[in-house]
Amino acid sequence: MAVATSMRRPTARAVGSVAVATVVANVCSYLVHLPAGRWLAPSGYGEFAVLLQVILLLSVPAVAVQSVIAREVVRGRDLAAVLRAAMWTTLGVAAVSACAVPIVAAVCATDPVATAAAFACAPLLVVISVVQGVYQGRQQFTQLAWMIAGVALARTVPAVVGLAATRSATGAFVGFALGTLVAALLTCAALLRDDPHLRRSGRETTSLTATSPRVVLAASQVQLVLVALTSVDLLVSRPLLGEHEAGLYALGTIAAKIAFWLPQAVGVVFFPRLAVADRSRDGLRVALGVVGVIGLVVVGASVVGAPLVDLLFGDQYRPITGWLWLFALAGAAQALVQVVALAAIATDRTWVGLIVWAAVAVEIVLAVWAAESAVSLAVISAGVSAATAVVAAVAVTRSAATVEV
C-alpha cells in the first residue's frame, strides 16, 4: 500500500503541474476569444473562429511528431536521429502550408492575409512540439509545464495586441504568427541549454525506422481524424447555417473546447505509461476514468455558468446561452476519444483511426441532412462524439486484453 501511494504521488504532482500549465494555456486561448467576441461582429468572429480551427488542423503533424518523439524517447532511441526525422516533417508542413493558403481562403471565405498568417504558424508549431516531445518522453513534467505555459503566453499576447490595434482577424493572426516564432526560438534554446551535447551528437548510424515518415504519417492520421472530429462541425457551420448562426455556433464551441482541452494534462502525463506494454491497459483505464470525471464537472459548470455569456459577450449571443451544456458534452466525449487516440499511438494500434474516420463521415452526412440551426448542429456533434467515445474505448480496451491474454 505504501509503495502504491508513493507511486501515485509523483503522478499526481506531474498531472497537477501540467494541468496548471494547460489551464494557463487555455486561459490565454480564451482571452483572445473575449475581445474578439466584443470587438468583432458575428460574421467577423465566425471568420476568426474558422481560422483558429485551421491552425488546429495544421497542428496535426506537430502533435503526431510530439507523440512519436515521446514514445521513442521512452524506448531509448537516439535523440539526435529522432530529431533529424522530425526536421523533414517540419519542412513538409511548411511546403504544404504555403500551397494551401489560396485554397483555404477561397473555400472558407477568409481574408488572404489572415489566412497566410495562420498558415505561417504551422511549421513553427511542429518545432515547438518536437522539443516538448523530448521533455514528455523523459518525463520531465515540471520543465514541460513551464514550456507549455510560456508558449501560450508568447503566442497570445501579440495576438491580443494585434486584435486591439486593428479590430480585425488579420491583426490577431499576424500577432499569432509573430508570437509563435518567438516561442519556437525559445523552446529550441531551452533544449540546447538542457542538452548541450545534442549539438555534437547524432553522427551514429542509428536506424530511423521507428521515426520514419511512414510512422509519423500513421500517427498523424490518428491525430488528424481526432482534429477532424473536433472541428468538422465548426468548419461546415458557415456554409450550412449562414454567417449569423455560424457566429452563434462559434461562440458555443468555446464550451466544447474547454471540455476538450481541460483534461489534456492527463493524456500528457499518462502517455509514457501507455507506451510501456505491461502498463498500457491499466494506464488507459485510469486515464479514461479521470478524463470522464473532469468532463462531467465541465458539463455541470456550463449549466451553472451559462448566464455569464450575456455579461461577457453581450445580448447578441443569448440564443445559444442555454445550450452551452450540449457543447460541453461534445467536448467531454471528444476528450475521451483523445485518450484512446494517444493509447493507439503509444501501442502502435493506429487502426483505431478508422473508427473515428467513420464517425466524422456520419457527422458530415447528418449535418448536411438535418442541421438547420446552431442548436441542431450541436445536437448532432454531441451525439456523434459520445457514440465514438464509447465504441473506440471498448474496441481498444478489448484489443489490449486480447494481446495480454
C-alpha positions as CSV (number, residue, x, y, z in Angstrom):
1,M,0.0,0.0,0.0
2,A,2.8,2.4,0.9
3,V,4.6,1.6,-2.4
4,A,1.4,2.3,-4.4
5,T,0.9,5.5,-2.6
6,S,4.4,6.6,-3.3
7,M,3.9,5.8,-7.0
8,R,0.7,7.8,-7.1
9,R,2.2,10.9,-5.6
10,P,4.7,11.7,-8.4
11,T,1.9,11.0,-10.9
12,A,-0.4,13.4,-9.1
13,R,2.2,16.1,-8.9
14,A,3.0,15.7,-12.6
15,V,-0.6,15.8,-13.6
16,G,-1.0,18.9,-11.3
17,S,1.9,20.8,-12.8
18,V,0.9,20.0,-16.4
19,A,-2.7,20.8,-15.6
20,V,-1.9,24.2,-14.2
21,A,0.2,24.9,-17.3
22,T,-2.7,23.7,-19.5
23,V,-5.1,25.9,-17.6
24,V,-2.8,28.9,-18.2
25,A,-2.7,27.9,-21.9
26,N,-6.4,27.6,-22.1
27,V,-7.0,30.9,-20.3
28,C,-4.6,32.6,-22.8
29,S,-6.5,31.0,-25.7
30,Y,-9.9,32.1,-24.5
31,L,-8.7,35.5,-23.5
32,V,-8.3,36.0,-27.2
33,H,-12.0,35.0,-27.7
34,L,-13.2,37.5,-25.2
35,P,-12.0,40.7,-27.0
36,A,-12.8,39.0,-30.4
37,G,-16.4,38.5,-29.3
38,R,-16.6,42.1,-28.1
39,W,-14.7,43.8,-31.0
40,L,-15.9,41.7,-33.9
41,A,-19.4,41.3,-35.3
42,P,-20.7,37.8,-35.5
43,S,-19.6,37.5,-39.1
44,G,-16.1,38.6,-38.2
45,Y,-16.0,36.4,-35.2
46,G,-17.0,33.5,-37.4
47,E,-14.0,34.1,-39.6
48,F,-11.8,34.4,-36.6
49,A,-13.0,31.0,-35.2
50,V,-12.7,29.3,-38.5
51,L,-9.1,30.3,-38.9
52,L,-8.4,29.1,-35.3
53,Q,-9.7,25.8,-36.4
54,V,-7.4,25.9,-39.5
55,I,-4.5,26.4,-37.2
56,L,-5.7,23.4,-35.2
57,L,-5.8,21.3,-38.3
58,L,-2.3,22.4,-39.3
59,S,-1.0,21.4,-35.9
60,V,-1.8,17.7,-36.6
61,P,1.7,16.8,-37.7
62,A,3.1,18.7,-34.8
63,V,1.0,16.8,-32.3
64,A,1.9,13.5,-34.0
65,V,5.6,14.2,-34.0
66,Q,5.4,15.1,-30.3
67,S,3.8,11.8,-29.6
68,V,6.2,9.8,-31.7
69,I,9.2,11.5,-30.2
70,A,7.9,11.0,-26.7
71,R,7.3,7.3,-27.4
72,E,10.8,6.8,-28.9
73,V,12.5,8.6,-26.1
74,V,10.7,6.3,-23.7
75,R,12.0,3.4,-25.7
76,G,15.6,4.7,-25.6
77,R,16.1,5.7,-29.2
78,D,18.9,8.1,-30.2
79,L,17.6,11.6,-29.7
80,A,19.6,13.2,-32.5
81,A,18.4,10.7,-35.0
82,V,14.8,11.2,-33.9
83,L,15.2,15.0,-34.3
84,R,16.6,14.6,-37.8
85,A,13.5,12.6,-38.8
86,A,11.3,15.3,-37.3
87,M,13.1,18.0,-39.3
88,W,11.7,16.5,-42.6
89,T,8.2,16.7,-41.2
90,T,8.7,20.4,-40.4
91,L,9.9,21.1,-43.9
92,G,6.9,19.2,-45.4
93,V,4.4,21.1,-43.3
94,A,5.9,24.4,-44.4
95,A,5.6,23.4,-48.1
96,V,2.1,22.2,-47.8
97,S,1.1,25.3,-45.8
98,A,2.4,27.6,-48.5
99,C,0.4,25.9,-51.2
100,A,-2.8,25.7,-49.2
101,V,-3.2,29.4,-48.4
102,P,-5.2,30.5,-51.5
103,I,-7.3,27.3,-51.5
104,V,-8.4,27.8,-47.8
105,A,-9.0,31.5,-48.3
106,A,-11.3,30.8,-51.2
107,V,-13.2,27.8,-49.7
108,C,-13.7,29.2,-46.2
109,A,-14.2,32.8,-47.4
110,T,-11.5,34.2,-45.2
111,D,-9.1,37.2,-45.7
112,P,-6.0,36.0,-47.6
113,V,-3.6,37.9,-45.3
114,A,-5.2,36.5,-42.2
115,T,-5.1,33.0,-43.7
116,A,-1.5,33.3,-44.7
117,A,-0.6,34.4,-41.1
118,A,-2.5,31.5,-39.7
119,F,-0.7,29.0,-42.0
120,A,2.7,30.5,-41.1
121,C,2.2,29.1,-37.6
122,A,2.1,25.5,-38.8
123,P,5.8,24.7,-39.2
124,L,6.6,26.7,-36.1
125,L,4.2,24.6,-34.1
126,V,6.0,21.4,-35.3
127,V,9.3,22.8,-34.0
128,I,7.7,23.6,-30.6
129,S,6.1,20.1,-30.4
130,V,9.4,18.4,-31.2
131,V,11.0,20.0,-28.1
132,Q,8.0,19.3,-25.9
133,G,8.0,15.7,-27.1
134,V,11.6,15.3,-25.8
135,Y,10.6,16.6,-22.3
136,Q,7.4,14.5,-22.3
137,G,9.3,11.3,-23.1
138,R,11.9,12.0,-20.5
139,Q,9.0,12.6,-18.0
140,Q,10.4,16.0,-17.1
141,F,7.0,17.3,-16.5
142,T,7.9,20.3,-14.5
143,Q,10.0,21.7,-17.3
144,L,7.3,20.7,-19.8
145,A,4.7,22.6,-17.8
146,W,6.8,25.8,-17.8
147,M,7.2,25.4,-21.5
148,I,3.5,24.9,-22.2
149,A,2.6,28.0,-20.2
150,G,5.4,30.0,-21.7
151,V,4.5,29.1,-25.3
152,A,0.9,30.1,-24.7
153,L,1.8,33.5,-23.3
154,A,4.3,34.2,-26.1
155,R,1.6,33.4,-28.7
156,T,-1.4,35.1,-27.1
157,V,0.0,38.5,-26.0
158,P,0.9,39.5,-29.6
159,A,-2.4,38.2,-30.9
160,V,-4.4,40.4,-28.4
161,V,-2.2,43.4,-29.3
162,G,-2.9,42.9,-33.0
163,L,-6.6,42.4,-32.4
164,A,-6.7,45.6,-30.3
165,A,-4.8,47.6,-32.8
166,T,-6.7,46.6,-35.9
167,R,-10.1,45.3,-34.6
168,S,-9.8,42.5,-37.2
169,A,-8.9,38.8,-37.6
170,T,-6.0,39.8,-39.7
171,G,-4.3,41.7,-36.9
172,A,-4.9,38.9,-34.5
173,F,-3.3,36.2,-36.7
174,V,-0.3,38.3,-37.6
175,G,0.2,38.5,-33.9
176,F,-0.2,34.8,-33.5
177,A,2.4,34.2,-36.2
178,L,5.0,36.5,-34.6
179,G,4.4,35.1,-31.1
180,T,4.7,31.5,-32.4
181,L,8.0,32.4,-34.0
182,V,9.3,33.7,-30.7
183,A,8.0,30.6,-28.8
184,A,9.8,28.3,-31.3
185,L,13.1,30.1,-30.8
186,L,12.8,30.0,-27.0
187,T,11.9,26.3,-26.9
188,C,14.9,25.3,-29.1
189,A,17.2,27.4,-26.9
190,A,15.8,25.7,-23.8
191,L,16.6,22.2,-25.3
192,L,20.1,23.2,-26.3
193,R,20.7,24.6,-22.8
194,D,19.5,21.4,-21.1
195,D,21.2,19.1,-23.5
196,P,24.3,20.8,-24.8
197,H,25.8,17.6,-26.2
198,L,22.9,17.5,-28.7
199,R,24.8,19.8,-31.0
200,R,27.6,17.3,-31.5
201,S,25.5,14.1,-31.3
202,G,23.7,12.1,-33.9
203,R,26.6,11.1,-36.1
204,E,26.0,7.5,-35.4
205,T,24.2,5.3,-38.0
206,T,21.1,4.9,-35.8
207,S,18.2,3.4,-37.6
208,L,15.3,5.8,-38.2
209,T,12.8,3.1,-38.8
210,A,11.0,3.9,-35.6
211,T,10.6,7.6,-36.6
212,S,10.4,7.1,-40.4
213,P,7.9,9.2,-42.4
214,R,5.6,6.2,-42.5
215,V,5.4,6.0,-38.7
216,V,4.9,9.7,-38.4
217,L,2.1,9.6,-41.1
218,A,0.4,6.7,-39.2
219,A,0.4,8.8,-36.0
220,S,-0.6,11.8,-38.0
221,Q,-3.7,10.2,-39.4
222,V,-4.9,9.3,-35.9
223,Q,-4.3,12.9,-34.8
224,L,-5.8,14.2,-38.0
225,V,-9.1,12.3,-37.5
226,L,-9.3,13.5,-33.9
227,V,-8.9,17.1,-35.0
228,A,-11.5,16.5,-37.8
229,L,-13.9,15.1,-35.2
230,T,-13.5,18.2,-33.0
231,S,-13.6,20.8,-35.8
232,V,-15.8,19.5,-38.7
233,D,-18.9,21.0,-37.1
234,L,-17.4,24.5,-37.0
235,L,-15.9,24.2,-40.4
236,V,-19.3,23.3,-42.0
237,S,-21.3,25.8,-39.9
238,R,-20.8,28.8,-42.2
239,P,-21.9,27.2,-45.5
240,L,-24.7,25.2,-43.8
241,L,-26.1,27.8,-41.4
242,G,-25.1,31.2,-42.7
243,E,-22.9,33.8,-41.1
244,H,-25.1,34.8,-38.2
245,E,-26.0,31.3,-37.0
246,A,-22.4,30.2,-37.6
247,G,-21.2,33.1,-35.4
248,L,-23.5,31.9,-32.6
249,Y,-22.3,28.3,-33.1
250,A,-18.7,29.5,-32.9
251,L,-19.3,31.0,-29.5
252,G,-20.9,27.8,-28.3
253,T,-17.8,25.8,-29.3
254,I,-15.8,27.7,-26.6
255,A,-17.6,25.4,-24.1
256,A,-16.7,22.4,-26.2
257,K,-13.0,23.4,-26.4
258,I,-12.8,24.0,-22.6
259,A,-14.2,20.5,-22.0
260,F,-11.8,19.0,-24.6
261,W,-8.6,20.7,-23.5
262,L,-9.0,20.9,-19.8
263,P,-8.1,17.3,-19.1
264,Q,-5.2,17.4,-21.7
265,A,-2.7,17.1,-18.8
266,V,-3.9,13.6,-18.1
267,G,-3.0,12.3,-21.5
268,V,0.3,14.1,-21.5
269,V,1.4,12.5,-18.2
270,F,0.0,9.1,-18.8
271,F,1.4,8.8,-22.3
272,P,4.8,7.4,-21.3
273,R,2.9,4.7,-19.2
274,L,0.8,3.9,-22.2
275,A,3.9,3.3,-24.3
276,V,5.1,0.5,-21.9
277,A,3.4,-2.8,-22.8
278,D,2.8,-4.2,-19.3
279,R,1.3,-0.9,-18.0
280,S,-0.7,0.2,-21.1
281,R,-4.1,-1.4,-20.3
282,D,-4.3,-0.2,-16.7
283,G,-3.0,3.2,-17.6
284,L,-5.7,3.6,-20.3
285,R,-8.4,2.7,-17.8
286,V,-7.3,5.1,-15.2
287,A,-6.8,7.9,-17.8
288,L,-10.3,7.4,-19.2
289,G,-11.8,7.5,-15.7
290,V,-10.1,10.7,-14.8
291,V,-10.9,12.4,-18.0
292,G,-14.6,11.2,-17.8
293,V,-14.9,12.8,-14.3
294,I,-13.4,16.1,-15.5
295,G,-15.8,16.1,-18.4
296,L,-18.9,15.7,-16.1
297,V,-17.7,18.6,-14.0
298,V,-17.3,20.8,-17.0
299,V,-20.8,19.9,-18.3
300,G,-22.2,20.8,-14.9
301,A,-20.3,24.1,-14.7
302,S,-21.5,25.0,-18.2
303,V,-25.1,24.9,-16.9
304,V,-24.3,27.0,-13.8
305,G,-22.2,29.5,-15.6
306,A,-24.3,29.9,-18.7
307,P,-25.7,33.4,-17.6
308,L,-22.2,34.8,-17.7
309,V,-22.2,34.6,-21.5
310,D,-24.6,37.6,-21.7
311,L,-22.3,39.6,-19.4
312,L,-19.1,38.7,-21.2
313,F,-20.2,38.7,-24.8
314,G,-23.4,40.7,-25.0
315,D,-27.1,40.0,-25.7
316,Q,-26.4,39.1,-29.4
317,Y,-25.3,35.7,-28.3
318,R,-28.2,35.0,-26.0
319,P,-29.9,32.4,-28.2
320,I,-27.0,29.9,-27.6
321,T,-26.6,30.5,-23.9
322,G,-29.0,27.8,-22.6
323,W,-27.3,25.2,-24.8
324,L,-23.7,25.5,-23.6
325,W,-24.0,22.2,-21.7
326,L,-24.6,20.5,-25.0
327,F,-21.4,21.9,-26.5
328,A,-19.6,20.9,-23.3
329,L,-20.9,17.3,-23.6
330,A,-19.5,17.1,-27.1
331,G,-16.1,18.3,-25.9
332,A,-16.0,15.9,-23.0
333,A,-16.7,13.0,-25.3
334,Q,-14.0,14.1,-27.7
335,A,-11.6,14.3,-24.7
336,L,-12.2,10.6,-24.1
337,V,-11.6,9.9,-27.8
338,Q,-8.3,11.8,-27.5
339,V,-7.1,9.5,-24.7
340,V,-7.9,6.5,-26.8
341,A,-6.0,8.0,-29.7
342,L,-3.0,8.6,-27.5
343,A,-3.1,4.9,-26.5
344,A,-3.4,3.9,-30.1
345,I,-0.2,5.8,-31.0
346,A,1.7,4.6,-27.9
347,T,1.0,1.0,-28.7
348,D,1.1,1.1,-32.5
349,R,-2.7,0.4,-32.8
350,T,-3.4,3.2,-35.3
351,W,-6.3,1.2,-36.7
352,V,-8.4,3.0,-34.1
353,G,-8.4,5.9,-36.5
354,L,-10.8,4.0,-38.8
355,I,-13.5,4.1,-36.2
356,V,-13.2,7.9,-35.8
357,W,-13.0,8.5,-39.6
358,A,-16.3,6.6,-39.9
359,A,-17.8,8.9,-37.2
360,V,-16.6,12.0,-39.0
361,A,-18.3,10.8,-42.2
362,V,-21.5,10.1,-40.3
363,E,-21.4,13.6,-38.7
364,I,-21.0,15.3,-42.1
365,V,-23.9,13.4,-43.6
366,L,-26.1,14.2,-40.6
367,A,-25.1,17.8,-40.6
368,V,-25.9,18.3,-44.3
369,W,-29.2,16.4,-43.9
370,A,-30.6,17.7,-40.6
371,A,-28.7,20.8,-39.4
372,E,-30.9,23.9,-39.6
373,S,-29.7,25.9,-36.7
374,A,-26.8,26.2,-34.3
375,V,-28.6,24.1,-31.7
376,S,-29.5,21.3,-34.2
377,L,-25.8,21.1,-35.3
378,A,-24.7,21.0,-31.7
379,V,-27.1,18.0,-31.1
380,I,-25.5,16.2,-34.0
381,S,-22.0,16.9,-32.8
382,A,-22.6,15.8,-29.2
383,G,-24.4,12.6,-30.3
384,V,-21.7,11.5,-32.7
385,S,-18.9,12.4,-30.3
386,A,-20.4,10.4,-27.5
387,A,-21.0,7.3,-29.6
388,T,-17.5,7.5,-31.0
389,A,-16.0,7.7,-27.5
390,V,-17.9,4.5,-26.4
391,V,-17.1,2.5,-29.5
392,A,-13.4,3.5,-29.7
393,A,-12.8,2.9,-25.9
394,V,-14.4,-0.5,-25.9
395,A,-12.5,-1.6,-29.1
396,V,-9.1,-0.5,-27.8
397,T,-9.7,-2.0,-24.3
398,R,-10.7,-5.3,-25.7
399,S,-7.7,-5.3,-28.1
400,A,-5.4,-4.7,-25.2
401,A,-7.0,-7.5,-23.2
402,T,-6.6,-9.9,-26.2
403,V,-2.9,-9.1,-26.6
404,E,-2.2,-9.6,-22.9
405,V,-4.0,-13.0,-23.0
